[in-house]
Amino acid sequence: MFLNAAMSAALDRITERAADVRRAFTPGSIPQHDDVATPGASSDFTLDPLSVSAPEGAYFITTDERGRVAYTRDGAFALYDGKLVDERGRAVRGVSAPGGEPGELRVDAVDASLRRISDPRIERDGTFSYRREVIDPRSDLHESRRVAVGRVTLARFPAGTKLAGEEGDELKAPPDVAPQVGVPGDGRFGVVAPMQRERSRVDIDVSLIRLKDAYMQFDALQAAEAAKGHLSKTTMDLVK
């Protein structure tokens, strides 16, 4: 059957609604349609010291292997290959010194190679640190001290800015919108909540209802087109 503009638009609505349903199962995700959004942010406690939830209205900043920037509310981070990454392996951006340029947060290469890293964590002010464990080979004395790698950066966008992305936790900003960037607790941004993971902001029940409505709209259009085609055929038969 030929798809006219109305039917193509109806299929697009199904695709968009299905994407919001999937986002309901992705921590920190934000729906593309406001009518399926939950009233506010909520999070769950976790024993993971590298998991944090962002303050309201703020996003964590990540980059992939090609340097492409994305934003996410999901602060379930991990230490992989010496750097702080999100669940998809994208580098989490931060600053290693006050006023510095944001970049990847990496532990000391020597500490990593000698496996002297333990107890990595993120504090309320976004400080990413680890405990350096050193044993003096001559005296056999054990030395332990905490090393601060840097502070995780946050981004905030002007009111009304719509971030979009195919994946619920990987959002891209419009090309003509620049975010405000800072660190937790700097006066512009609130602090992060350690050992918390934000839930999805998609209401699964409402999103399933909207998806069903989208399918019903497409079925109605399909039936109308079929009836129109049948009527046209009948008319042509009568003319003959």
TORTOR-401145 format. One record per atom (N, C-alpha, C): residue in one letter; x, y, z. Coordinates in steps of 0.2 Angstrom, whole numbers, plus 5000, padded with zeros to 4 digits. Example, Ala and Ser with C-alpha at 12.3 -4.5 7.8 and 13.67 -1.06 7.14 Angstrom:
<sites>
A506649725039A506249785039A506649845039S506449895035S506849955036S506450005039
</sites>
This chain:
<sites>
M500449945000M500050005000M500450065000F500250114996F500650174996F500550215002L501050245005L501050285011L501050355009N500450385011N500450455010N500750495016A500750565016A501050605021A500750585028A500050585028A499750565035A499950505038M500050455033M500150385036M500950385038S501350415034S502050425036S502150455042A501750515044A501850545050A501550505056A501050465054A500850415059A501350365061L501650335056L502250285058L502750325062D502950385060D503450425064D503250425071R502550445072R502350445079R502450375083I502350325079I502450255082I503150245085T503550265080T504350265081T504550305087E504250365088E504450405093E504150385100R503550355100R503250335106R503550265108A503750225103A504150165105A504750185109A505150235106A505750255109A505650275116D505150315118D504950335124D504850275129V504550225126V504450165130V505050135132R505550135128R506150105129R506550145134R506450215134R506850255139R506550245146A505950215146A505750205153A506150155157F506550115154F506950065157F507750085157T507850155155T508550175155T508650225161P509050215166P509150265171P509350335169G509050385172G509250455170G508950475163S508550435160S508350455153S507750505154I507650545149I507150605148I506750585142P506050585143P505650575137P505650635132Q505550615126Q505450665120Q504850695120H504350665123H503650695124H503450705131D503350775133D503150795140D502550755143D502150735138D501550705141D501650635144V502250605144V502350545147V502950555153A503050615154A503650625159A503350615166T503750595171T503550585178T503650655181P503250665187P503250735190P503950765191G504450725193G505050755195G505550695196A506150715198A506750665198A506650625204S506850565204S506950525209S507550475208S507850455213S508450405213S508450355218D508850305217D508950245221D509550245224F509650225230F510250215234F510650155231T511350165230T511750115227T512350105232L512650055232L513350045236L513950065232D513750085225D514350105221D514550175222P515150185225P515450255226P515550295220L515550265214L515650305208L514950325205S514450305208S513750325206S513550385209V513250435205V513050505208V512450525204S512050565207S511450595203S511550665203A511450695197A511550765196A510950805199P511150875201P510650915203P510150935198E509550955200E508950965195E509251015190G509050995184G509151045178G509851045175A510250995178A510950985176A511150925173Y511650925168Y511850855165Y512550845166F512750785166F513450765165F513650775158I514350785157I514550795150I515050735149T514950705143T515350645141T515650655133T516150625132T516350625125T516550545123D516450535117D516550465114D517250465111E517450405108E518150395105E518250445100R517750475097R517850525091R517850595094G517750605100G517750675103G517050705103R516550665101R515850695101R515550705108V515350765109V515050785115V514350755116A514150735122A513450715123A513350725131Y512650735132Y512450745139Y512050695142T512050685148T511750625152T511550645159R510950615161R510750625168R511050565172D511250515169D511350445172D512150455174G512250455181G512850465184G513150395186A512950345183A513250275185A513950265182F514450295185F515150295182F515550235184A516150225181A516550175182A517350195180L517750165183L518450175181L518750115177Y518850135170Y519050095165Y519650115162D520150075161D520850095158D521050155160G521050175167G521350225170G520850295169K520250295166K519850355166K519150335168L518850395170L518150395172L517750385166V517250335166V516850335160V516150315163D515650325158D514950315159D514850245157E514150225158E514050155157E514150125149R514150175145R514350155138R515050165136G515450175141G516150185140G516450255138R515950305137R516150365135R516450405141A517050445140A517350475145A516950535148V516950535155V516650585158V517150645159R516850705157R517250765157R517250795164G517850825165G517950865172G518550905171V518750945177V519250985177V519750965182S520450965181S520950935185S521150995190A521051055188A521251115193A520751165192P520651205197P520151265197P520251305191G519751325187G519751365181G520051325175G520251265176G520551225170G520051215165E520251195159E519851175153E519551105155P518951085153P518651025154P518950975150G519050915152G519350855148G519250795152E519550735149E519550675153E519850675160L519550635164L519750625171L520150565171R520850565172R521250505172R521650495178V521650435181V522150425187V522850435184D523250435189D524050435188D524250375184A524550385179A524750325175A525150275178V525650305182V526050255186V525650215192D525250255195D524850215200D524450165197A524150175191A523750125187A524150065185S524750075182S525150025180S525449985186L525550015192L525749975197L525249955202R524549965200R523949945203R523949965210R524150035211R524150065218R523450095219I522950085215I522350125216I521850085219S521450115224S520950075228S520450125230D519850105232D519350145234D519150215230P519050205223P518850265220P518150285221R518050355222R517450385223R517350455221I516650475221I516550545219I516150575225E516350635227E516150665233E515550715230R515250745235R514650795234R514850855229D515450875230D515750935226D515950905219G515850845217G516050815211G516750795211T517150795216T517850775217T517950695215F518250685210F518450615209F519150595212S519150545216S519750535220S519850455221Y520450435223Y520550365224Y521150365230R521150305233R521650295238R522250265235R522850295236R523450275233R523850225239E523950165237E524250115242E524950105240V525450125244V526150115242V526450075248I526850025246I527249985251I528049995249D528350025254D529050035253D529449975253P529749955247P530149895247P530749885252R530949935254R531549935259R531349925266S530849965268S530649965275S530049915276D529649905270D529049865271D528449905274L528549965274L528050015278L527550025272H526950025275H526350035271H526150115271E526050145265E525850215265E525150215261S524650255264S524050265260S523850335261R523650365255R523450435255R522950445249R522450485250R521950495245R522250545240V522050535233V522350575228V521750605224A521650665223A521150695220A521350705212V520950675208V521050675201V520750735198G520150755200G519850825197G519150825199R518750865197R518050875198R517650865192V517150825192V516650815187V516350885185T516250895179T515850955177T515150945175L514750995176L514050995174L513851045169A513351035165A513051085160A512351095162R512151155160R511451175161R511251215154F510651205152F510451245146F509951295147P509851345143P509251395144P508651355144A508151385148A507451365149A507151355142G506851295141G506551275135G506951245130T507551235131T508051195127T507851125127K507751095121K507551025120K508150985118L508450945122L508950895120L508650835117A508950805112A508750745109A509250695108G509050635107G509550585106G509150515104E509450475101E509150405099E509150365106E509650375110E509750335116E509450375122G509150345126G508850395132G509350425136D509950395137D510450425141D510950465138E510950465131E511450505127E511050565123L511050625126L510750675123L511250725120K510950755114K511350805110K510950875111A511350925111A511050995111A511051025104P510551065103P510451095097P511151135095P511351135089P511951165087P512051235089D511551275089D511551345091D511451365098V511451315102V511351325110V511951305113A512251355117A512851335121A512651335129P512851275132P512751265139P513151315144Q512851325150Q513251345155Q513651285158V514251295159V514651235162V515051255169G514951215173G515251225180G515451165183V515551165190V515651105194V515151105200P514951045203P514551045208P514751095214G514251125217G514351165222G514751235221D514751255215D515151315214D514751375214G514151375216G513751435217G513251435211R513451405206R512951405200R512551335199F512951285202F512651225202F512551195209G512051155210G512051125217G512551065217V512551035223V513050975223V512650915220V513150865219V512850795217V512750755223A512350705222A512150655227A512550595226P513050575231P513450515230P513050455232M513250405228M512950335229M512150335228Q512050375223Q511350375221Q511350365213R510750335210R510750335203R509950355201E509950405197E509350425195E508950375191R508250375193R507850335189R507650365182S507350335178S507050355172S506550405173R506450465169R505950505170R505350495165V505250435163V504750415158V504250375162D503650395162D503050355165D502950295161I503050235163I502950175158I502250165157D501850175162D501150155160D500850205155V500950275156V500750325152V501050315145S501650295144S502050295138S501750235134L501550175137L501250125134L500550145131I500150185135I499550205132I499650245126R500050295126R500250335121R500450295115L500850245116L501050205110L500450165107K500050135111K499450105109K498950155105D498950215107D498550265104D498850275097A499450285096A499850295090A499650235085Y499650175088Y499550115083Y498850125081M498350145085M497650145083M497550195078Q497950255079Q497850305074Q498050285067F498650245067F498850215061F498450165058D498150125062D497650075059D497050115056A496750165059A496250205057A496350235050L496950265049L497150295043L497250235038Q497550185040Q497550125035Q496950105033A496450095037A495750075035A495450125031A495550185032A495250245028A495550245021E496150225020E496450225014E496250165010A496150105014A495850045010A495150055008A494750095012A494050105010A494050155004K494550205004K494550244998K494750214992G495250164993G495450124987G494950084984H494550054989H493950014987H493450054983L493250114986L492750154983L493050174976S493650194975S493950214968S493850154963K493950094966K493950034961K493250024959T492750034964T492050024962T491750074957T492050134958T491850184954T492050174947M492750154946M493050134940M492650074936D492450024940D492049974937D491349994935L491050044938L490450064936L490450104929V491050144929V491150184923V491250134917K491650084918K491750034913K491050004910
</sites>
